[in-house]
Amino acid sequence: MNEFEQKLSRQPLRQVPADWRAEILAAADVNRREVVRAFTSAATIRLRLREIFWPAPTAWAGLAAVWIFIFAVNFSMRDTFPRIAEKSAPPSPKVMVELKKQQLLFAELMGPRETPDADRQKIFSPKPRSERVEILMT
Amino acid sequence: MPHATEIERLYDEHAQPLFAFLLNFTRDEADTRDLLQEIFVKLAREPELLDDVREERAFLIRLAHNAAIDLIRRRGTRERTKENFAAEIISPFATTSDPDEKLFREELAVALGELPEEQRAVVHLKLWEGLTFEEISTALDIPANTAASRYRYGLDKLRGRLRPLYEEIK
């Protein structure tokens, strides 16, 4: 270093404001706590899962394998047999005519259907006033 | 997990040089504060960053430098004009009652402000942090030769700018 460089390097720099320390460390601490909390909750979940699965890992693995097998079979069945409703074509006009004929024949064989009294429609026919009085008297 | 006292230790050991570097680089006290906080928040959130670090100071200067560059890029040209204006009035040097020294520090602050940022960063680390070019190359992620040439260019500009005043008060 020459004389000029030494002169420059001897110039004292400003000090970091003292009040920044508390503010910056507080901000850092808030973030640190968040990280610790996230780490703790993740560790708790891991521990819980371990408690559940660790005692009988083979049984859980077997159960998982059975479920996978069921899903696989179900999936392959769905692909092999297409739905009947989707595949069935609409009836042809010939079939429709034949069906109509059969319906008519069936109706003839059964004869006219008797309507029960309760279902019969009541026809309102006004009567002379004198008759109405008779009804009242009887 | 990071311990609160570990962050405090890092702050007590490194906040002052980081502050001086950032203030000289950004020439803005508010930006310097924001960047300093950003660095310590990052360290609190990602403590593993320091796991394999041999030179804490160089690593933290690198973090500071990257954060400052990101800030300047985010701002763009318009804000940079403002920074250049601020460079004339924000001094990274301590105040003094000696009128000659005061004048010299003011001129030095202005001359440093006129340097390109990359030269200013190298000059700062060489003169006021006492780092070698190897250490500067690690801290700023540049080749050592580039660090040396940037220092030479920067120093020549400072010498040319300050020579009359320097000769006068020598």
Interface residues (C-beta under 8 A of the other chain):
Chain A: F4 E5 K7 L8 S9 Q11 P12 L13 R14 Q15 V16 W20 R21 E23 I24 L25 A27 A28 D29 N31 R32 E34 V35 V36 F39
Chain B: M1 P2 A4 I7 E8 Y11 A15 Q16 F19 A20 L23 N24 R33 L36 Q37 F40 V41 L43 A44 R45 S91 P92 F93 A94 F104 R105 L108 L127 W128 G130 L155 L158 R159 Y166 K170
